[in-house]
Amino acid sequence: MGRCVGAGGHLDSDHALGAAALSSHSWGGAAGLEIAVSPDLLVGIAGGGSGSNFSVSQRATSGSVDGGQLGAYAVARRDGFYGSGAFAWGHYGVSTTRSVAAFGATGSSSGSFDTSVLTGRIEAGYVAATGFGNVTPFAAVEPSSITLPSFVETASSSSSPLSVLGFSGKTATSVPTSLGLQFDRAAVLDGGWTLAPYFRAAWLHEWDTTRSVTANLPVAPGAVFTVAGTPAARNSARLTGSLKLSRATNIAFYANVVGDVSAHGQAVGGNLGFTLSW
């Protein structure tokens, strides 16, 4: 199977915390292999790569994140109930550029570092068949952990070294949970093709919305302060729409769009993909 993805999003600033707004755009691709161990159990592995750009205009800061991911997943079904689990590890190279005008000099400070991310998702639900299609209530939890190393910026030739910042390493975790409802149905077309659309609506709750990092001035030991990052939305709605076009059991094409909407911002992503079975 193969997949191409793209996404963009915006999170508003939080004046009470002193956090600036964040905009980002991402893209990537993945491929994998899955095996039906039994009629009720499917397992698979996948790997891919991605890239993204981000901008925090109120801090005159921008950057990029590029990396790769490896993951494994499984889906089990029994008497209308289902459970799925996925685990992935990613390694990314991050670069940042911050425009600086201080101490009589105008220039920029740049930084670069590598980081690792662990993510998982566990979902369970029940598929209820109706005369109009399948209705599926579901619940999910999606923990993740990111490890950020310590690093020190490098001043450009036109920038003062007094403006360089250092950042302490930390590990940040997130455990969002969701409750939702899915509706899907299938329509048989000519030539043995089947068209299967589905729509999902879910409530997402983030238990810890704080995003911060400890910074310091290398030229002034002891000058340590906390930088508040753009906080995550405490509660948001995730809307997903998808179309799958398949022929018999050996080939399928699909496309979906995912949107997260909250009082704090919004993000939209989509992907195109295909699967081949033999």
Buried (B, 14 or more C-beta within 10 A) or exposed (E): BBBBBBBBBBBBBBEEBEBBBBBBEBBBBBEBEBEEEEEEEBBBEBEBEBBBBBBBEEBBBBBBBBBBBBBBBBBBBEEEEBBBBBBBEBEBBBEBBBBBEEEEBEBBBBBBBEBBBBBBBBBBBEBEEEEEBBBBEBEBEBBBBBEBEEBEBEBBEEBBEBBBBBBBEEEBEBBBBBEBBBBBBBEEEEEEBBEBBBEBEBEBEBEEBEBBBBBBBEEEEEEEEEBBBBBBBBEBBBBBBBEBBBEEEEBBBBBBBBBBBBEBBBBBBBBBBBBEEE
